[in-house]
Structure formats: structure tokens, C-alpha cells
Amino acid sequence: MKCRVEIEQKWDKYYWVIWEKFTKYLKPGDLECRESLEVEDYYLYDWFEDENDGVRCFKLPKFHLKNGQANFINGRHRAVLLSRQPDCDVVLMTLTNFDPIDSISEKVLTKIVKREIETEEIFDLPDLGFRGTRDV
């Protein structure tokens, strides 16, 4: 499925994050809340917006870094879903830091990021089913 990033805030940065490395810096217990432990293989319609050219805008999971520790803001379910797909060692994520990133977090960022995603870049997501109430 062809997608691009849904732009939300001008200060957001978009990355391909190496999931295995990311989870090493994730705040303990962060994945244990909000239905992220039991994830089925389907997308929710609310995670996408249509575009006229047939490429969907995807709302990436959001996290922030502080003192070298990653914390989800939202999108735990999406991140876990994408991390479990075959041949998927990276997950699309948005870094939202309202303050300048500290030096410890800057070092962590270089360890967990494979590369930055350009705002108009088109990428493929696995073809999974949809659930929800609206058409995409």
C-alpha cells in the first residue's frame, strides 16, 4: 500500500526507526498500556487520510526523547503492528520534542534511527485488512 507521512506539527521529524534498538531505550512498561500488548494484523481507518493521487497519508506513531529515554506519545498499537510484519526491522515513527533535544538523547537518536523520512517521500506499508467505520 502506497503511503506518505501525514504532517502534523512543523517541529516533528520523521524516521525509519530500528525497532529492536528503539525498544532498548523505551521507558520500562511503556508498551504495556493502551491495548498494545494484544495486536491483531489489521489497520484502523483512523490511522489514514486519503489523498487525491491515491497515495494514503499515514499517521505515524509518535515518541519523544528525554535524558536518553524514549516515551510513546501515541501509536503504540501501530508501532507494534508494523514491527511484527515479515522482513520489517524498521518502523516509521515521528519524533516530537518541544524543547531542543538533549545531548544524551541525541546520541540515542543516532543509534535507533536508520534514516530520516522526507515529508513527500512515498513508502510501502504491508497490505493488511482494515477495520473501523469509514472508507479509505
C-alpha positions as a printed Julia matrix, in Angstrom:
136×3 Matrix{Float64}:
   0.0     0.0    0.0
   1.48    3.34  -1.08
   1.63    5.96   1.67
   3.29    9.16   2.75
   3.65   10.85   6.12
   0.75   12.87   7.48
   2.34   16.15   8.56
   1.05   17.28  11.95
   3.49   19.72  13.57
   6.22   21.79  11.95
   8.79   20.65  14.55
   8.13   16.91  14.01
  10.88   14.77  12.47
  10.07   11.53  10.66
  12.29    8.45  10.79
  12.7     4.81   9.94
  13.47    3.55  13.45
  15.21    0.24  14.12
  12.63   -1.41  16.37
  14.99   -3.71  18.28
  17.26   -0.8   19.2
  14.34    1.55  19.93
  12.84   -0.83  22.5
  16.15   -0.9   24.41
  15.72    2.83  25.13
  11.95    2.74  25.68
  10.68    3.67  29.12
  10.02    0.44  31.07
   6.35   -0.52  30.94
   5.52    1.91  28.13
   4.21   -0.8   25.79
   2.06   -2.38  28.49
  -0.65    0.23  28.36
  -3.44    1.11  25.94
  -4.05   -2.14  24.09
  -0.53   -2.52  22.73
   0.04   -5.98  24.18
  -2.63   -7.74  22.09
  -2.39   -6.56  18.49
  -4.16   -8.15  15.53
  -2.91   -7.79  11.96
  -5.16   -5.05  10.56
  -5.15   -1.27  10.21
  -7.71    1.11  11.64
  -9.24    3.59   9.23
  -8.45    6.42  11.65
  -4.73    5.93  11.02
  -5.05    7.15   7.41
  -6.26   10.06   5.34
  -6.86    9.8    1.59
  -5.11   11.95  -0.97
  -6.28   12.74  -4.5
  -3.37   10.9   -6.13
  -4.31    7.58  -4.5
  -1.44    7.68  -2.01
  -2.69    7.5    1.57
  -1.37    9.73   4.34
  -0.37    7.62   7.34
  -0.39    8.93  10.9
   2.94    7.68  12.23
   3.4     6.58  15.84
   4.83    9.45  17.89
   7.53    9.37  20.54
   9.81   11.8   22.28
  13.27   11.52  23.81
  14.36   12.98  27.11
  17.52   12.17  29.03
  18.21    9.29  26.65
  14.87    7.6   27.2
  12.14    7.11  24.59
   8.48    7.54  25.51
   5.5     6.99  23.26
   3.07    9.87  22.85
   0.69    7.79  20.76
   0.68    4.97  18.24
   1.89    2.06  20.36
  -0.56   -0.25  18.59
   0.61    0.92  15.14
   4.28    0.53  16.06
   3.82   -3.0   17.42
   1.74   -3.98  14.39
   4.39   -2.78  11.94
   7.26   -4.28  13.94
   5.69   -7.76  13.71
   5.43   -7.83   9.92
   7.79  -10.15   8.0
  11.04   -8.56   6.86
  10.26   -5.44   8.88
  13.15   -4.49  11.14
  12.31   -0.79  10.95
   9.18    1.12  11.93
   8.07    4.54  10.72
   7.94    6.93  13.65
   7.63   10.64  14.41
   9.94   12.32  16.9
   8.17   15.17  18.67
  10.36   17.17  21.02
   9.02   20.56  22.03
  12.35   21.55  23.58
  15.75   21.15  21.95
  16.9    17.55  22.22
  19.48   16.97  24.96
  22.94   15.56  24.18
  22.22   12.13  25.69
  19.06   11.82  23.61
  20.91   12.98  20.5
  23.3    10.02  20.92
  20.37    7.64  21.39
  18.7     9.01  18.28
  21.77    8.2   16.17
  21.67    4.61  17.48
  17.97    3.93  16.86
  17.43    5.69  13.51
  18.16    4.01  10.2
  17.36    7.16   8.23
  15.12   10.2    8.11
  11.92   10.17   6.03
  11.34   13.09   3.68
   7.91   14.69   4.07
   6.86   13.94   0.47
   8.52   10.52   0.32
   6.25    7.67  -0.77
   6.75    4.37   1.03
   5.06    0.98   1.08
   3.2    -0.46   4.05
   2.26   -4.14   4.2
  -1.12   -4.96   2.67
  -3.29   -5.75   5.68
  -7.02   -5.51   6.11
  -8.87   -2.54   7.58
 -11.32   -2.28  10.42
 -13.41    0.62  11.52
 -16.37    2.59  10.27
 -15.22    4.75   7.37
 -13.97    4.1    3.87
 -10.35    4.72   2.94
